Amino acid sequence: MAQITFIDLNKDSITLEADSGSLMELAVQNNIEGIDGDCGGVCSCATCHVHVAESDMAKVGEASEIEQDMLELDDNANEFSRLCCQIQVSEDLDGVTLTVAGE
């Protein structure tokens, strides 16, 4: 079981627990403001763009080439950007903090 903290577009901090699925699925199931997951998690829309806390980057790993290509189209992307549909829940993610990328 991992505890994941999302900071939504309203700057509210919401900590959720999960043991499977993607972080996008977790966010959508819990109505995290700013995470839409319009493409259903196939890395083709960037509506699940988050900024990973710098201290947590090693836990989530680097974005794939396809994910990087999608992020390049987003004006809010930075070196901490990930699409949370591409991050699978695992115990290794316990304590990770993700900030929903602004619009």
Backbone as XML, in Angstrom:
<?xml version="1.0"?>
<chain id="A" units="angstrom">
  <residue number="1" name="MET">
    <atom name="N" x="0.843" y="-1.182" z="0.000"/>
    <atom name="CA" x="0.000" y="0.000" z="0.000"/>
    <atom name="C" x="0.886" y="1.242" z="0.000"/>
  </residue>
  <residue number="2" name="ALA">
    <atom name="N" x="0.541" y="2.192" z="-0.835"/>
    <atom name="CA" x="1.294" y="3.443" z="-0.925"/>
    <atom name="C" x="0.370" y="4.612" z="-0.637"/>
  </residue>
  <residue number="3" name="GLN">
    <atom name="N" x="0.891" y="5.592" z="0.063"/>
    <atom name="CA" x="0.172" y="6.844" z="0.278"/>
    <atom name="C" x="0.736" y="7.865" z="-0.703"/>
  </residue>
  <residue number="4" name="ILE">
    <atom name="N" x="-0.175" y="8.429" z="-1.510"/>
    <atom name="CA" x="0.186" y="9.400" z="-2.538"/>
    <atom name="C" x="-0.523" y="10.709" z="-2.214"/>
  </residue>
  <residue number="5" name="THR">
    <atom name="N" x="0.198" y="11.811" z="-2.248"/>
    <atom name="CA" x="-0.402" y="13.118" z="-2.004"/>
    <atom name="C" x="-0.497" y="13.887" z="-3.311"/>
  </residue>
  <residue number="6" name="PHE">
    <atom name="N" x="-1.708" y="14.353" z="-3.603"/>
    <atom name="CA" x="-1.957" y="15.217" z="-4.758"/>
    <atom name="C" x="-2.219" y="16.623" z="-4.243"/>
  </residue>
  <residue number="7" name="ILE">
    <atom name="N" x="-1.656" y="17.621" z="-4.906"/>
    <atom name="CA" x="-1.992" y="19.012" z="-4.640"/>
    <atom name="C" x="-2.740" y="19.477" z="-5.878"/>
  </residue>
  <residue number="8" name="ASP">
    <atom name="N" x="-4.027" y="19.744" z="-5.693"/>
    <atom name="CA" x="-4.883" y="20.028" z="-6.852"/>
    <atom name="C" x="-4.790" y="21.480" z="-7.299"/>
  </residue>
  <residue number="9" name="LEU">
    <atom name="N" x="-5.587" y="21.821" z="-8.309"/>
    <atom name="CA" x="-5.555" y="23.178" z="-8.859"/>
    <atom name="C" x="-5.968" y="24.240" z="-7.848"/>
  </residue>
  <residue number="10" name="ASN">
    <atom name="N" x="-6.706" y="23.845" z="-6.824"/>
    <atom name="CA" x="-7.111" y="24.777" z="-5.771"/>
    <atom name="C" x="-6.079" y="24.872" z="-4.659"/>
  </residue>
  <residue number="11" name="LYS">
    <atom name="N" x="-4.951" y="24.182" z="-4.840"/>
    <atom name="CA" x="-3.860" y="24.122" z="-3.855"/>
    <atom name="C" x="-4.244" y="23.313" z="-2.622"/>
  </residue>
  <residue number="12" name="ASP">
    <atom name="N" x="-5.305" y="22.500" z="-2.737"/>
    <atom name="CA" x="-5.683" y="21.600" z="-1.650"/>
    <atom name="C" x="-4.808" y="20.360" z="-1.713"/>
  </residue>
  <residue number="13" name="SER">
    <atom name="N" x="-4.391" y="19.869" z="-0.563"/>
    <atom name="CA" x="-3.572" y="18.670" z="-0.466"/>
    <atom name="C" x="-4.463" y="17.495" z="-0.087"/>
  </residue>
  <residue number="14" name="ILE">
    <atom name="N" x="-4.445" y="16.451" z="-0.913"/>
    <atom name="CA" x="-5.284" y="15.273" z="-0.695"/>
    <atom name="C" x="-4.376" y="14.056" z="-0.698"/>
  </residue>
  <residue number="15" name="THR">
    <atom name="N" x="-4.346" y="13.299" z="0.396"/>
    <atom name="CA" x="-3.536" y="12.088" z="0.484"/>
    <atom name="C" x="-4.438" y="10.877" z="0.331"/>
  </residue>
  <residue number="16" name="LEU">
    <atom name="N" x="-4.072" y="9.999" z="-0.599"/>
    <atom name="CA" x="-4.851" y="8.815" z="-0.918"/>
    <atom name="C" x="-3.979" y="7.576" z="-0.773"/>
  </residue>
  <residue number="17" name="GLU">
    <atom name="N" x="-4.629" y="6.434" z="-0.556"/>
    <atom name="CA" x="-3.920" y="5.164" z="-0.486"/>
    <atom name="C" x="-4.307" y="4.297" z="-1.669"/>
  </residue>
  <residue number="18" name="ALA">
    <atom name="N" x="-3.334" y="3.559" z="-2.178"/>
    <atom name="CA" x="-3.603" y="2.659" z="-3.298"/>
    <atom name="C" x="-2.590" y="1.529" z="-3.286"/>
  </residue>
  <residue number="19" name="ASP">
    <atom name="N" x="-2.953" y="0.426" z="-3.938"/>
    <atom name="CA" x="-2.012" y="-0.681" z="-4.069"/>
    <atom name="C" x="-1.907" y="-1.204" z="-5.501"/>
  </residue>
  <residue number="20" name="SER">
    <atom name="N" x="-2.680" y="-0.606" z="-6.420"/>
    <atom name="CA" x="-2.587" y="-1.035" z="-7.814"/>
    <atom name="C" x="-3.156" y="0.043" z="-8.726"/>
  </residue>
  <residue number="21" name="GLY">
    <atom name="N" x="-2.963" y="-0.145" z="-10.034"/>
    <atom name="CA" x="-3.459" y="0.807" z="-11.020"/>
    <atom name="C" x="-2.474" y="1.933" z="-11.251"/>
  </residue>
  <residue number="22" name="SER">
    <atom name="N" x="-2.894" y="2.902" z="-12.037"/>
    <atom name="CA" x="-2.042" y="4.065" z="-12.307"/>
    <atom name="C" x="-2.414" y="5.207" z="-11.362"/>
  </residue>
  <residue number="23" name="LEU">
    <atom name="N" x="-1.519" y="6.158" z="-11.261"/>
    <atom name="CA" x="-1.813" y="7.331" z="-10.430"/>
    <atom name="C" x="-2.941" y="8.156" z="-11.045"/>
  </residue>
  <residue number="24" name="MET">
    <atom name="N" x="-3.077" y="8.127" z="-12.363"/>
    <atom name="CA" x="-4.188" y="8.828" z="-13.017"/>
    <atom name="C" x="-5.513" y="8.202" z="-12.609"/>
  </residue>
  <residue number="25" name="GLU">
    <atom name="N" x="-5.581" y="6.875" z="-12.604"/>
    <atom name="CA" x="-6.809" y="6.190" z="-12.195"/>
    <atom name="C" x="-7.169" y="6.541" z="-10.760"/>
  </residue>
  <residue number="26" name="LEU">
    <atom name="N" x="-6.175" y="6.567" z="-9.896"/>
    <atom name="CA" x="-6.395" y="6.936" z="-8.498"/>
    <atom name="C" x="-6.950" y="8.350" z="-8.394"/>
  </residue>
  <residue number="27" name="ALA">
    <atom name="N" x="-6.359" y="9.281" z="-9.147"/>
    <atom name="CA" x="-6.801" y="10.681" z="-9.119"/>
    <atom name="C" x="-8.224" y="10.833" z="-9.644"/>
  </residue>
  <residue number="28" name="VAL">
    <atom name="N" x="-8.523" y="10.190" z="-10.771"/>
    <atom name="CA" x="-9.860" y="10.308" z="-11.370"/>
    <atom name="C" x="-10.912" y="9.697" z="-10.449"/>
  </residue>
  <residue number="29" name="GLN">
    <atom name="N" x="-10.622" y="8.533" z="-9.880"/>
    <atom name="CA" x="-11.567" y="7.871" z="-8.979"/>
    <atom name="C" x="-11.875" y="8.711" z="-7.742"/>
  </residue>
  <residue number="30" name="ASN">
    <atom name="N" x="-10.944" y="9.593" z="-7.386"/>
    <atom name="CA" x="-11.111" y="10.414" z="-6.190"/>
    <atom name="C" x="-11.350" y="11.882" z="-6.507"/>
  </residue>
  <residue number="31" name="ASN">
    <atom name="N" x="-11.698" y="12.169" z="-7.766"/>
    <atom name="CA" x="-12.091" y="13.512" z="-8.193"/>
    <atom name="C" x="-11.058" y="14.586" z="-7.880"/>
  </residue>
  <residue number="32" name="ILE">
    <atom name="N" x="-9.797" y="14.296" z="-8.155"/>
    <atom name="CA" x="-8.747" y="15.290" z="-7.956"/>
    <atom name="C" x="-8.912" y="16.383" z="-9.011"/>
  </residue>
  <residue number="33" name="GLU">
    <atom name="N" x="-9.128" y="17.607" z="-8.556"/>
    <atom name="CA" x="-9.339" y="18.758" z="-9.439"/>
    <atom name="C" x="-8.137" y="18.960" z="-10.352"/>
  </residue>
  <residue number="34" name="GLY">
    <atom name="N" x="-8.383" y="18.902" z="-11.667"/>
    <atom name="CA" x="-7.338" y="19.138" z="-12.645"/>
    <atom name="C" x="-6.794" y="17.883" z="-13.301"/>
  </residue>
  <residue number="35" name="ILE">
    <atom name="N" x="-7.172" y="16.708" z="-12.826"/>
    <atom name="CA" x="-6.772" y="15.450" z="-13.464"/>
    <atom name="C" x="-8.011" y="14.881" z="-14.141"/>
  </residue>
  <residue number="36" name="ASP">
    <atom name="N" x="-8.003" y="14.892" z="-15.481"/>
    <atom name="CA" x="-9.155" y="14.416" z="-16.239"/>
    <atom name="C" x="-8.961" y="13.023" z="-16.818"/>
  </residue>
  <residue number="37" name="GLY">
    <atom name="N" x="-7.790" y="12.733" z="-17.299"/>
    <atom name="CA" x="-7.529" y="11.428" z="-17.890"/>
    <atom name="C" x="-8.406" y="11.148" z="-19.095"/>
  </residue>
  <residue number="38" name="ASP">
    <atom name="N" x="-8.572" y="12.140" z="-19.949"/>
    <atom name="CA" x="-9.489" y="12.032" z="-21.090"/>
    <atom name="C" x="-9.196" y="10.849" z="-22.006"/>
  </residue>
  <residue number="39" name="CYS">
    <atom name="N" x="-7.935" y="10.476" z="-22.170"/>
    <atom name="CA" x="-7.599" y="9.393" z="-23.110"/>
    <atom name="C" x="-7.683" y="8.021" z="-22.456"/>
  </residue>
  <residue number="40" name="GLY">
    <atom name="N" x="-7.993" y="7.980" z="-21.167"/>
    <atom name="CA" x="-8.106" y="6.698" z="-20.480"/>
    <atom name="C" x="-6.784" y="6.083" z="-20.085"/>
  </residue>
  <residue number="41" name="GLY">
    <atom name="N" x="-5.716" y="6.832" z="-20.215"/>
    <atom name="CA" x="-4.421" y="6.350" z="-19.754"/>
    <atom name="C" x="-3.502" y="5.810" z="-20.822"/>
  </residue>
  <residue number="42" name="VAL">
    <atom name="N" x="-3.725" y="6.186" z="-22.075"/>
    <atom name="CA" x="-2.877" y="5.678" z="-23.156"/>
    <atom name="C" x="-1.837" y="6.695" z="-23.628"/>
  </residue>
  <residue number="43" name="CYS">
    <atom name="N" x="-1.579" y="7.710" z="-22.829"/>
    <atom name="CA" x="-0.507" y="8.676" z="-23.093"/>
    <atom name="C" x="-0.744" y="9.460" z="-24.375"/>
  </residue>
  <residue number="44" name="SER">
    <atom name="N" x="-1.989" y="9.940" z="-24.560"/>
    <atom name="CA" x="-2.256" y="10.688" z="-25.793"/>
    <atom name="C" x="-3.001" y="11.997" z="-25.580"/>
  </residue>
  <residue number="45" name="CYS">
    <atom name="N" x="-3.079" y="12.482" z="-24.325"/>
    <atom name="CA" x="-3.826" y="13.731" z="-24.156"/>
    <atom name="C" x="-3.198" y="14.723" z="-23.169"/>
  </residue>
  <residue number="46" name="ALA">
    <atom name="N" x="-2.413" y="14.272" z="-22.240"/>
    <atom name="CA" x="-1.760" y="15.117" z="-21.228"/>
    <atom name="C" x="-2.731" y="15.782" z="-20.253"/>
  </residue>
  <residue number="47" name="THR">
    <atom name="N" x="-3.952" y="15.248" z="-20.119"/>
    <atom name="CA" x="-4.892" y="15.808" z="-19.136"/>
    <atom name="C" x="-4.668" y="15.216" z="-17.745"/>
  </residue>
  <residue number="48" name="CYS">
    <atom name="N" x="-3.534" y="14.551" z="-17.566"/>
    <atom name="CA" x="-3.158" y="14.039" z="-16.239"/>
    <atom name="C" x="-1.745" y="14.515" z="-15.890"/>
  </residue>
  <residue number="49" name="HIS">
    <atom name="N" x="-1.369" y="15.665" z="-16.430"/>
    <atom name="CA" x="-0.038" y="16.237" z="-16.240"/>
    <atom name="C" x="0.137" y="16.681" z="-14.794"/>
  </residue>
  <residue number="50" name="VAL">
    <atom name="N" x="1.218" y="16.208" z="-14.185"/>
    <atom name="CA" x="1.559" y="16.595" z="-12.817"/>
    <atom name="C" x="3.026" y="16.979" z="-12.751"/>
  </residue>
  <residue number="51" name="HIS">
    <atom name="N" x="3.361" y="17.723" z="-11.708"/>
    <atom name="CA" x="4.753" y="18.020" z="-11.382"/>
    <atom name="C" x="5.086" y="17.209" z="-10.137"/>
  </residue>
  <residue number="52" name="VAL">
    <atom name="N" x="6.086" y="16.378" z="-10.257"/>
    <atom name="CA" x="6.528" y="15.527" z="-9.158"/>
    <atom name="C" x="7.447" y="16.345" z="-8.257"/>
  </residue>
  <residue number="53" name="ALA">
    <atom name="N" x="7.284" y="16.190" z="-6.947"/>
    <atom name="CA" x="8.198" y="16.870" z="-6.022"/>
    <atom name="C" x="9.627" y="16.452" z="-6.364"/>
  </residue>
  <residue number="54" name="GLU">
    <atom name="N" x="10.534" y="17.409" z="-6.373"/>
    <atom name="CA" x="11.920" y="17.135" z="-6.761"/>
    <atom name="C" x="12.500" y="15.952" z="-5.989"/>
  </residue>
  <residue number="55" name="SER">
    <atom name="N" x="12.206" y="15.890" z="-4.708"/>
    <atom name="CA" x="12.745" y="14.816" z="-3.868"/>
    <atom name="C" x="12.162" y="13.445" z="-4.198"/>
  </residue>
  <residue number="56" name="ASP">
    <atom name="N" x="11.082" y="13.407" z="-4.983"/>
    <atom name="CA" x="10.430" y="12.142" z="-5.329"/>
    <atom name="C" x="10.724" y="11.674" z="-6.751"/>
  </residue>
  <residue number="57" name="MET">
    <atom name="N" x="11.512" y="12.416" z="-7.497"/>
    <atom name="CA" x="11.764" y="12.067" z="-8.899"/>
    <atom name="C" x="12.387" y="10.670" z="-9.052"/>
  </residue>
  <residue number="58" name="ALA">
    <atom name="N" x="13.276" y="10.305" z="-8.173"/>
    <atom name="CA" x="13.901" y="8.982" z="-8.268"/>
    <atom name="C" x="12.878" y="7.877" z="-8.055"/>
  </residue>
  <residue number="59" name="LYS">
    <atom name="N" x="11.870" y="8.127" z="-7.246"/>
    <atom name="CA" x="10.839" y="7.121" z="-6.983"/>
    <atom name="C" x="9.965" y="6.861" z="-8.208"/>
  </residue>
  <residue number="60" name="VAL">
    <atom name="N" x="9.636" y="7.905" z="-8.954"/>
    <atom name="CA" x="8.729" y="7.741" z="-10.098"/>
    <atom name="C" x="9.466" y="7.393" z="-11.383"/>
  </residue>
  <residue number="61" name="GLY">
    <atom name="N" x="10.744" y="7.687" z="-11.449"/>
    <atom name="CA" x="11.523" y="7.373" z="-12.638"/>
    <atom name="C" x="11.332" y="8.396" z="-13.742"/>
  </residue>
  <residue number="62" name="GLU">
    <atom name="N" x="12.031" y="8.156" z="-14.835"/>
    <atom name="CA" x="11.995" y="9.088" z="-15.959"/>
    <atom name="C" x="10.844" y="8.770" z="-16.902"/>
  </residue>
  <residue number="63" name="ALA">
    <atom name="N" x="10.410" y="9.789" z="-17.594"/>
    <atom name="CA" x="9.350" y="9.626" z="-18.595"/>
    <atom name="C" x="9.886" y="8.885" z="-19.805"/>
  </residue>
  <residue number="64" name="SER">
    <atom name="N" x="9.023" y="8.070" z="-20.412"/>
    <atom name="CA" x="9.380" y="7.381" z="-21.652"/>
    <atom name="C" x="9.476" y="8.410" z="-22.781"/>
  </residue>
  <residue number="65" name="GLU">
    <atom name="N" x="10.000" y="7.995" z="-23.920"/>
    <atom name="CA" x="10.121" y="8.896" z="-25.058"/>
    <atom name="C" x="8.744" y="9.382" z="-25.528"/>
  </residue>
  <residue number="66" name="ILE">
    <atom name="N" x="7.773" y="8.482" z="-25.552"/>
    <atom name="CA" x="6.410" y="8.858" z="-25.970"/>
    <atom name="C" x="5.823" y="9.882" z="-24.999"/>
  </residue>
  <residue number="67" name="GLU">
    <atom name="N" x="6.035" y="9.648" z="-23.721"/>
    <atom name="CA" x="5.537" y="10.587" z="-22.699"/>
    <atom name="C" x="6.237" y="11.934" z="-22.836"/>
  </residue>
  <residue number="68" name="GLN">
    <atom name="N" x="7.532" y="11.937" z="-23.045"/>
    <atom name="CA" x="8.277" y="13.182" z="-23.221"/>
    <atom name="C" x="7.758" y="13.961" z="-24.426"/>
  </residue>
  <residue number="69" name="ASP">
    <atom name="N" x="7.460" y="13.242" z="-25.509"/>
    <atom name="CA" x="6.913" y="13.897" z="-26.704"/>
    <atom name="C" x="5.585" y="14.578" z="-26.394"/>
  </residue>
  <residue number="70" name="MET">
    <atom name="N" x="4.729" y="13.921" z="-25.618"/>
    <atom name="CA" x="3.433" y="14.502" z="-25.260"/>
    <atom name="C" x="3.632" y="15.719" z="-24.350"/>
  </residue>
  <residue number="71" name="LEU">
    <atom name="N" x="4.558" y="15.634" z="-23.418"/>
    <atom name="CA" x="4.806" y="16.739" z="-22.496"/>
    <atom name="C" x="5.375" y="17.968" z="-23.205"/>
  </residue>
  <residue number="72" name="GLU">
    <atom name="N" x="6.113" y="17.757" z="-24.280"/>
    <atom name="CA" x="6.673" y="18.882" z="-25.030"/>
    <atom name="C" x="5.592" y="19.795" z="-25.591"/>
  </residue>
  <residue number="73" name="LEU">
    <atom name="N" x="4.386" y="19.280" z="-25.745"/>
    <atom name="CA" x="3.266" y="20.064" z="-26.278"/>
    <atom name="C" x="2.569" y="20.895" z="-25.209"/>
  </residue>
  <residue number="74" name="ASP">
    <atom name="N" x="2.934" y="20.692" z="-23.943"/>
    <atom name="CA" x="2.278" y="21.367" z="-22.827"/>
    <atom name="C" x="3.127" y="22.544" z="-22.349"/>
  </residue>
  <residue number="75" name="ASP">
    <atom name="N" x="2.550" y="23.737" z="-22.343"/>
    <atom name="CA" x="3.276" y="24.942" z="-21.926"/>
    <atom name="C" x="3.706" y="24.907" z="-20.462"/>
  </residue>
  <residue number="76" name="ASN">
    <atom name="N" x="3.051" y="24.091" z="-19.640"/>
    <atom name="CA" x="3.362" y="24.031" z="-18.215"/>
    <atom name="C" x="4.388" y="22.955" z="-17.869"/>
  </residue>
  <residue number="77" name="ALA">
    <atom name="N" x="4.965" y="22.321" z="-18.871"/>
    <atom name="CA" x="5.926" y="21.241" z="-18.614"/>
    <atom name="C" x="7.251" y="21.805" z="-18.106"/>
  </residue>
  <residue number="78" name="ASN">
    <atom name="N" x="7.856" y="21.053" z="-17.213"/>
    <atom name="CA" x="9.191" y="21.389" z="-16.721"/>
    <atom name="C" x="9.943" y="20.086" z="-16.432"/>
  </residue>
  <residue number="79" name="GLU">
    <atom name="N" x="11.102" y="20.176" z="-15.827"/>
    <atom name="CA" x="11.922" y="18.985" z="-15.586"/>
    <atom name="C" x="11.302" y="18.012" z="-14.585"/>
  </residue>
  <residue number="80" name="PHE">
    <atom name="N" x="10.254" y="18.425" z="-13.900"/>
    <atom name="CA" x="9.582" y="17.568" z="-12.924"/>
    <atom name="C" x="8.243" y="17.046" z="-13.439"/>
  </residue>
  <residue number="81" name="SER">
    <atom name="N" x="7.971" y="17.266" z="-14.709"/>
    <atom name="CA" x="6.691" y="16.876" z="-15.302"/>
    <atom name="C" x="6.624" y="15.381" z="-15.593"/>
  </residue>
  <residue number="82" name="ARG">
    <atom name="N" x="5.447" y="14.818" z="-15.316"/>
    <atom name="CA" x="5.123" y="13.448" z="-15.709"/>
    <atom name="C" x="3.640" y="13.406" z="-16.027"/>
  </residue>
  <residue number="83" name="LEU">
    <atom name="N" x="3.251" y="12.435" z="-16.824"/>
    <atom name="CA" x="1.836" y="12.131" z="-17.029"/>
    <atom name="C" x="1.528" y="11.021" z="-16.050"/>
  </residue>
  <residue number="84" name="CYS">
    <atom name="N" x="0.615" y="11.275" z="-15.120"/>
    <atom name="CA" x="0.427" y="10.285" z="-14.052"/>
    <atom name="C" x="-0.250" y="9.008" z="-14.542"/>
  </residue>
  <residue number="85" name="CYS">
    <atom name="N" x="-0.760" y="8.998" z="-15.775"/>
    <atom name="CA" x="-1.275" y="7.740" z="-16.337"/>
    <atom name="C" x="-0.145" y="6.764" z="-16.611"/>
  </residue>
  <residue number="86" name="GLN">
    <atom name="N" x="1.071" y="7.262" z="-16.691"/>
    <atom name="CA" x="2.224" y="6.432" z="-17.008"/>
    <atom name="C" x="2.996" y="5.991" z="-15.768"/>
  </residue>
  <residue number="87" name="ILE">
    <atom name="N" x="2.472" y="6.297" z="-14.593"/>
    <atom name="CA" x="3.120" y="5.906" z="-13.339"/>
    <atom name="C" x="2.218" y="4.902" z="-12.640"/>
  </residue>
  <residue number="88" name="GLN">
    <atom name="N" x="2.718" y="3.685" z="-12.496"/>
    <atom name="CA" x="1.958" y="2.622" z="-11.855"/>
    <atom name="C" x="2.192" y="2.652" z="-10.348"/>
  </residue>
  <residue number="89" name="VAL">
    <atom name="N" x="1.120" y="2.442" z="-9.602"/>
    <atom name="CA" x="1.197" y="2.412" z="-8.147"/>
    <atom name="C" x="2.043" y="1.218" z="-7.711"/>
  </residue>
  <residue number="90" name="SER">
    <atom name="N" x="2.930" y="1.478" z="-6.778"/>
    <atom name="CA" x="3.707" y="0.421" z="-6.129"/>
    <atom name="C" x="4.094" y="0.934" z="-4.747"/>
  </residue>
  <residue number="91" name="GLU">
    <atom name="N" x="4.552" y="0.038" z="-3.909"/>
    <atom name="CA" x="4.984" y="0.447" z="-2.568"/>
    <atom name="C" x="6.141" y="1.435" z="-2.639"/>
  </residue>
  <residue number="92" name="ASP">
    <atom name="N" x="6.911" y="1.381" z="-3.726"/>
    <atom name="CA" x="8.043" y="2.298" z="-3.898"/>
    <atom name="C" x="7.593" y="3.754" z="-3.972"/>
  </residue>
  <residue number="93" name="LEU">
    <atom name="N" x="6.321" y="3.981" z="-4.307"/>
    <atom name="CA" x="5.805" y="5.348" z="-4.444"/>
    <atom name="C" x="5.285" y="5.926" z="-3.125"/>
  </residue>
  <residue number="94" name="ASP">
    <atom name="N" x="5.360" y="5.155" z="-2.061"/>
    <atom name="CA" x="4.842" y="5.625" z="-0.779"/>
    <atom name="C" x="5.454" y="6.974" z="-0.414"/>
  </residue>
  <residue number="95" name="GLY">
    <atom name="N" x="4.595" y="7.956" z="-0.146"/>
    <atom name="CA" x="5.037" y="9.277" z="0.267"/>
    <atom name="C" x="5.244" y="10.277" z="-0.856"/>
  </residue>
  <residue number="96" name="VAL">
    <atom name="N" x="5.012" y="9.871" z="-2.102"/>
    <atom name="CA" x="5.209" y="10.754" z="-3.250"/>
    <atom name="C" x="4.186" y="11.892" z="-3.235"/>
  </residue>
  <residue number="97" name="THR">
    <atom name="N" x="4.637" y="13.084" z="-3.614"/>
    <atom name="CA" x="3.766" y="14.242" z="-3.726"/>
    <atom name="C" x="3.752" y="14.715" z="-5.178"/>
  </residue>
  <residue number="98" name="LEU">
    <atom name="N" x="2.551" y="14.890" z="-5.708"/>
    <atom name="CA" x="2.328" y="15.319" z="-7.093"/>
    <atom name="C" x="1.478" y="16.583" z="-7.093"/>
  </residue>
  <residue number="99" name="THR">
    <atom name="N" x="1.910" y="17.589" z="-7.815"/>
    <atom name="CA" x="1.142" y="18.816" z="-7.949"/>
    <atom name="C" x="0.539" y="18.853" z="-9.346"/>
  </residue>
  <residue number="100" name="VAL">
    <atom name="N" x="-0.769" y="19.010" z="-9.419"/>
    <atom name="CA" x="-1.447" y="19.085" z="-10.711"/>
    <atom name="C" x="-0.899" y="20.305" z="-11.457"/>
  </residue>
  <residue number="101" name="ALA">
    <atom name="N" x="-0.489" y="20.080" z="-12.711"/>
    <atom name="CA" x="0.067" y="21.162" z="-13.515"/>
    <atom name="C" x="-1.020" y="22.196" z="-13.798"/>
  </residue>
  <residue number="102" name="GLY">
    <atom name="N" x="-0.677" y="23.458" z="-13.666"/>
    <atom name="CA" x="-1.647" y="24.545" z="-13.891"/>
    <atom name="C" x="-2.101" y="24.626" z="-15.321"/>
  </residue>
  <residue number="103" name="GLU">
    <atom name="N" x="-3.214" y="25.308" z="-15.504"/>
    <atom name="CA" x="-3.782" y="25.461" z="-16.848"/>
    <atom name="C" x="-3.257" y="26.718" z="-17.501"/>
  </residue>
</chain>
